[in-house]
Amino acid sequence: MSKRDQIKYFEVLKRYERKFDRKESDDYKMLLKRHKDDEDLDSLSMGRLEKLHEKYHASRVRPSLDHLFKKPDEINKENDE
């Protein structure tokens, strides 16, 4: 993992700090201290960070809203075909 990914994970997880249980909070704080010291996380630490990210940050699929911006004539033509 790159430093950029590490930064991205910490920025996202900052919003979810209040939701962590005690063990996750301690682990996150330890990882955050290492991050602030400009250390690259090893593979095990990065794995723990990724697990926290997967658990708390739900990436939602965004629906396409193109049909809302079409003119009524275009909608009728698509339905006729």
C-alpha positions in Angstrom: 0.0 0.0 0.0 1.1 3.5 -0.7 1.3 6.5 1.5 -1.6 8.0 -0.4 -3.9 5.1 0.4 -2.8 5.3 4.0 -3.8 9.0 4.1 -7.1 8.3 2.4 -8.0 5.6 4.9 -7.2 7.9 7.9 -9.2 10.8 6.4 -12.3 8.5 6.0 -12.0 6.8 9.4 -11.7 10.2 11.2 -15.5 10.6 10.7 -16.2 7.2 12.3 -14.0 7.5 15.4 -16.9 7.8 17.8 -18.4 4.5 16.6 -15.3 2.4 17.4 -15.5 0.0 20.3 -12.7 0.2 22.9 -10.4 -2.3 21.2 -10.8 -0.7 17.8 -10.3 2.8 19.3 -7.1 1.8 20.9 -5.8 0.1 17.8 -6.9 3.2 15.6 -5.1 5.6 18.0 -1.9 3.6 17.9 -2.0 3.5 14.1 -2.8 7.2 14.0 0.2 8.0 16.1 2.4 6.0 13.7 0.8 7.9 10.8 1.5 11.3 12.4 5.1 10.3 12.9 5.3 9.9 9.1 5.8 6.2 9.3 4.7 3.8 6.6 2.6 1.1 8.1 3.7 -2.5 7.7 1.5 -5.0 6.0 -0.2 -6.2 9.2 -1.0 -2.7 10.4 -2.2 -1.8 7.0 -4.4 -4.8 7.0 -6.0 -3.8 10.4 -6.6 -0.3 9.0 -8.2 -1.7 5.9 -10.5 -3.9 8.0 -11.6 -0.8 10.0 -12.3 1.0 6.7 -14.3 -1.9 5.3 -16.3 -2.3 8.5 -17.3 1.4 8.9 -17.2 3.0 5.5 -20.0 1.6 3.3 -19.4 2.6 -0.3 -22.8 3.0 -1.7 -23.8 2.6 -5.4 -25.1 5.8 -6.7 -28.1 5.6 -9.0 -28.1 7.1 -12.4 -30.2 10.2 -12.5 -30.0 10.8 -16.2 -33.6 9.9 -16.8 -34.6 12.9 -14.7 -32.8 15.4 -16.9 -34.2 14.2 -20.3 -36.9 16.1 -22.1 -40.3 14.3 -22.3 -39.9 13.9 -26.1 -36.7 11.8 -25.6 -38.4 9.6 -23.0 -41.3 8.9 -25.4 -39.0 8.0 -28.2 -37.1 5.5 -26.0 -40.4 3.9 -24.9 -41.6 3.5 -28.5 -38.4 1.7 -29.6 
